């Protein structure tokens, strides 16, 4: 006589306890900001990727390192990118351990959908002389159309497609190419141009902006056997 009265009260409580976790998972995934997503096909052999669990909830696995000269490097995979999908299976938000097992079991060739890191605003300082960029009107303002090889812009890592955000203290978003051209022509040198673009190797994000890493790399003490004290990064 007691069972009929207990079952109705238990079943709703189980549903209520499950629903928030599903909602939280979908909400955390929906708030993850992703850059452009591209497909990368890997055949037999190492891909050249080292993975890590992302700190941001819902992001899942990001790329910790890309081996120089590897298949991933040749395909232009960037450090900091997010794994979104493996073949037909969505992996966004899954932990590294689970994704690693899936990659190990996947037949080759396999296709990875990878989202590039979100654009960051990078400051570039130019002294006297040509900047080395050609500009064009874009949807949100003026973008970099081309970068001259060996120019000041090229040496600092300015990328084609970057959006001009600010010139010194003047906002440029939404302006047209002629208006930005006049501002650049009148600006005293040196000038600082802030450009929103995808991170490139050798760039360090600082306080929401990024600058080229010019500081020397500190050498870590080696162990007695002459080897590094840091464990090697596992590559896939």
RODO-2510 file (C-alpha; in nm, 4 decimals, decimal comma):
residues 236
     n   res          X          Y          Z
     1     x     0,0000     0,0000     0,0000
     2     x     0,3032     0,2257     0,0435
     3     x     0,4624     0,1739    -0,3031
     4     x     0,2021     0,3687    -0,5071
     5     x     0,2520     0,6738    -0,2832
     6     x     0,6342     0,6589    -0,3082
     7     x     0,6805     0,6172    -0,6844
     8     x     0,5144     0,9432    -0,7947
     9     x     0,7298     1,1438    -0,5509
    10     x     1,0593     0,9746    -0,6526
    11     x     1,0250     0,9940    -1,0314
    12     x     0,9790     1,3736    -1,0562
    13     x     1,2731     1,4297    -0,8207
    14     x     1,4995     1,2235    -1,0489
    15     x     1,3893     1,4197    -1,3543
    16     x     1,4435     1,7482    -1,1731
    17     x     1,7947     1,6441    -1,0705
    18     x     1,8862     1,5460    -1,4284
    19     x     1,7433     1,8463    -1,6127
    20     x     1,9653     2,1172    -1,4582
    21     x     2,2837     1,9302    -1,5513
    22     x     2,1723     1,8981    -1,9138
    23     x     2,0710     2,2633    -1,9246
    24     x     2,3998     2,3724    -1,7714
    25     x     2,5953     2,1680    -2,0270
    26     x     2,4075     2,3157    -2,3226
    27     x     2,4317     2,6672    -2,1792
    28     x     2,8066     2,6408    -2,1163
    29     x     2,8627     2,5097    -2,4692
    30     x     2,6498     2,7854    -2,6226
    31     x     2,8564     3,0559    -2,4508
    32     x     3,1884     2,9257    -2,5868
    33     x     3,3320     3,1704    -2,8390
    34     x     3,4819     2,9967    -3,1411
    35     x     3,6889     3,1254    -3,4281
    36     x     3,6525     3,0036    -3,7871
    37     x     3,6053     2,6244    -3,8071
    38     x     3,8024     2,4299    -4,0675
    39     x     3,8214     2,0601    -4,1538
    40     x     4,1567     1,8816    -4,1350
    41     x     4,2059     1,5293    -4,2719
    42     x     4,4780     1,3120    -4,1181
    43     x     4,5987     0,9880    -4,2720
    44     x     4,8238     0,7236    -4,1134
    45     x     5,1033     0,8418    -3,8884
    46     x     5,1333     1,1079    -3,6174
    47     x     4,9197     1,4188    -3,6494
    48     x     5,1661     1,6315    -3,4528
    49     x     4,9182     1,7595    -3,1935
    50     x     4,9429     1,7866    -2,8153
    51     x     4,6072     1,8323    -2,6408
    52     x     4,4989     1,9769    -2,3079
    53     x     4,1797     2,0292    -2,1094
    54     x     4,0570     2,3852    -2,1520
    55     x     4,0083     2,6002    -1,8439
    56     x     3,6862     2,7486    -1,9820
    57     x     3,3743     2,5445    -1,9037
    58     x     3,2138     2,3906    -2,2096
    59     x     3,5163     2,4299    -2,4377
    60     x     3,6538     2,0816    -2,3786
    61     x     3,9887     2,0172    -2,5456
    62     x     4,2287     2,2715    -2,6919
    63     x     4,5568     2,2305    -2,8764
    64     x     4,8523     2,2784    -2,6440
    65     x     5,1275     2,2416    -2,9028
    66     x     5,1837     2,1706    -3,2724
    67     x     5,5007     1,9842    -3,3711
    68     x     5,7167     2,1704    -3,6217
    69     x     5,7012     2,0131    -3,9664
    70     x     5,4139     1,7839    -3,8666
    71     x     5,0993     1,7186    -4,0682
    72     x     4,9053     1,9519    -3,8375
    73     x     5,1623     2,2287    -3,8848
    74     x     5,1554     2,1859    -4,2628
    75     x     4,7764     2,2239    -4,2537
    76     x     4,8024     2,5469    -4,0540
    77     x     4,6568     2,4275    -3,7228
    78     x     4,7124     2,6944    -3,4553
    79     x     4,8043     2,6497    -3,0903
    80     x     4,5027     2,7375    -2,8760
    81     x     4,2516     2,6036    -3,1279
    82     x     3,9489     2,4073    -3,0051
    83     x     3,8509     2,0556    -3,1133
    84     x     3,4885     2,0678    -3,2266
    85     x     3,4159     1,7425    -3,4091
    86     x     3,5800     1,4078    -3,4909
    87     x     3,4344     1,2660    -3,8113
    88     x     3,0580     1,2730    -3,7379
    89     x     3,0914     1,2930    -3,3580
    90     x     3,0813     1,6293    -3,1808
    91     x     3,3579     1,6500    -2,9196
    92     x     3,3181     2,0129    -2,8106
    93     x     3,2993     2,0160    -2,4308
    94     x     3,4327     1,6629    -2,3802
    95     x     3,7380     1,6028    -2,1554
    96     x     4,0827     1,5288    -2,2946
    97     x     4,0860     1,1685    -2,1680
    98     x     3,7668     1,0841    -2,3562
    99     x     3,8700     1,2628    -2,6759
   100     x     4,2105     1,0932    -2,6649
   101     x     4,0483     0,7491    -2,6546
   102     x     3,8196     0,8402    -2,9432
   103     x     4,1152     0,9577    -3,1509
   104     x     4,3081     0,6411    -3,0709
   105     x     4,0215     0,4180    -3,1873
   106     x     3,9258     0,6211    -3,4953
   107     x     4,0105     0,4638    -3,8309
   108     x     4,2336     0,6594    -4,0680
   109     x     4,1906     0,8784    -4,2541
   110     x     3,9979     1,0804    -3,9960
   111     x     3,8558     1,4312    -4,0159
   112     x     3,8915     1,6816    -3,7327
   113     x     3,6791     1,9953    -3,7254
   114     x     3,8982     2,2524    -3,5495
   115     x     3,7999     2,6052    -3,4457
   116     x     4,0769     2,8627    -3,4618
   117     x     4,1330     3,0764    -3,1516
   118     x     3,9004     3,3773    -3,1280
   119     x     4,0461     3,6992    -3,2724
   120     x     4,2409     3,9176    -3,0313
   121     x     4,3313     4,2847    -3,0540
   122     x     4,7022     4,3269    -3,1154
   123     x     4,8948     4,6572    -3,0978
   124     x     5,1449     4,7313    -3,3744
   125     x     5,3756     5,0330    -3,3520
   126     x     5,5099     5,1996    -3,6657
   127     x     5,7875     5,4566    -3,6863
   128     x     5,8697     5,6602    -3,9976
   129     x     5,8250     5,5000    -4,3371
   130     x     5,5577     5,2897    -4,5087
   131     x     5,3423     5,0607    -4,2976
   132     x     5,3469     4,7926    -4,5646
   133     x     4,9729     4,7225    -4,5746
   134     x     4,6941     4,7791    -4,8252
   135     x     4,3434     4,8323    -4,6898
   136     x     3,9872     4,7590    -4,7993
   137     x     3,6353     4,8264    -4,6732
   138     x     3,4865     4,5359    -4,4762
   139     x     3,1571     4,4609    -4,3028
   140     x     3,2607     4,6137    -3,9693
   141     x     3,5084     4,8714    -4,0928
   142     x     3,8463     4,8693    -4,2636
   143     x     4,0403     4,5446    -4,2980
   144     x     4,3918     4,4531    -4,4063
   145     x     4,3770     4,3495    -4,7726
   146     x     4,7449     4,2679    -4,8212
   147     x     5,0769     4,2795    -4,6342
   148     x     5,3976     4,3573    -4,8227
   149     x     5,6750     4,1033    -4,7761
   150     x     5,9634     4,2373    -4,5672
   151     x     5,7660     4,5436    -4,4558
   152     x     5,7245     4,6780    -4,1024
   153     x     5,3769     4,5241    -4,0893
   154     x     5,5054     4,1864    -4,2051
   155     x     5,7912     4,1876    -3,9542
   156     x     5,5447     4,2491    -3,6682
   157     x     5,3017     3,9769    -3,7754
   158     x     5,0121     4,1770    -3,9199
   159     x     4,7728     3,9323    -4,0886
   160     x     4,5562     3,9692    -4,3976
   161     x     4,1904     4,0032    -4,2982
   162     x     4,2589     4,1812    -3,9690
   163     x     4,0111     4,4519    -3,8655
   164     x     4,1510     4,7968    -3,7807
   165     x     4,0099     4,8753    -3,4367
   166     x     4,1964     5,1814    -3,3118
   167     x     4,4640     5,4300    -3,4159
   168     x     4,6353     5,5551    -3,1013
   169     x     4,3287     5,6735    -2,9025
   170     x     4,0897     5,7049    -3,1999
   171     x     3,8322     5,4309    -3,2634
   172     x     3,8246     5,3074    -3,6225
   173     x     3,5469     5,0459    -3,6134
   174     x     3,2718     5,1334    -3,8599
   175     x     3,4766     5,3910    -4,0512
   176     x     3,5392     5,3739    -4,4250
   177     x     3,8711     5,3262    -4,6005
   178     x     3,9002     5,6948    -4,7111
   179     x     3,8356     5,8173    -4,3557
   180     x     4,0908     5,5794    -4,2047
   181     x     4,3410     5,6690    -4,4760
   182     x     4,3174     6,0379    -4,3849
   183     x     4,3649     5,9628    -4,0148
   184     x     4,6706     5,7490    -4,0879
   185     x     4,8160     6,0190    -4,3119
   186     x     4,7804     6,2886    -4,0435
   187     x     4,8933     6,0786    -3,7453
   188     x     5,2402     6,1686    -3,6089
   189     x     5,4988     5,8936    -3,5861
   190     x     5,5471     5,6688    -3,4086
   191     x     5,1839     5,5570    -3,4195
   192     x     5,0157     5,2517    -3,2692
   193     x     4,7587     5,0664    -3,4751
   194     x     4,5342     4,8156    -3,2968
   195     x     4,4210     4,5302    -3,5212
   196     x     4,1802     4,2473    -3,4385
   197     x     4,3149     3,9292    -3,5966
   198     x     4,3663     3,5607    -3,5320
   199     x     4,6600     3,4830    -3,3017
   200     x     4,9789     3,3850    -3,4797
   201     x     5,2753     3,1818    -3,3496
   202     x     5,4977     3,3922    -3,1252
   203     x     5,2175     3,6195    -3,0040
   204     x     5,1356     3,6521    -2,6332
   205     x     4,7976     3,7784    -2,5150
   206     x     4,8308     4,0457    -2,2467
   207     x     4,5269     4,1958    -2,0758
   208     x     4,2923     4,1371    -2,3683
   209     x     4,5490     4,2585    -2,6190
   210     x     4,8509     4,0815    -2,7625
   211     x     5,2067     4,1719    -2,8441
   212     x     5,4969     3,9899    -3,0041
   213     x     5,7111     3,7938    -2,7631
   214     x     6,0477     3,9650    -2,7760
   215     x     6,1797     3,8703    -2,4327
   216     x     6,4556     3,6068    -2,4351
   217     x     6,3546     3,2575    -2,3343
   218     x     6,4948     3,1564    -1,9975
   219     x     6,6838     2,8288    -1,9993
   220     x     6,5654     2,5837    -1,7350
   221     x     6,8244     2,3898    -1,5329
   222     x     6,8902     2,0433    -1,6669
   223     x     6,8947     1,7276    -1,4605
   224     x     7,2182     1,5546    -1,3644
   225     x     7,1963     1,3280    -1,6683
   226     x     7,1923     1,6342    -1,8932
   227     x     6,8226     1,6072    -1,9789
   228     x     6,5449     1,8588    -1,9209
   229     x     6,3625     1,8325    -1,5893
   230     x     6,0267     1,8895    -1,7664
   231     x     5,8381     1,5835    -1,8932
   232     x     5,8083     1,5689    -2,2731
   233     x     5,4788     1,6799    -2,4265
   234     x     5,2830     1,3823    -2,5609
   235     x     5,2030     1,4240    -2,9282
   236     x     4,9241     1,2489    -3,1179
***
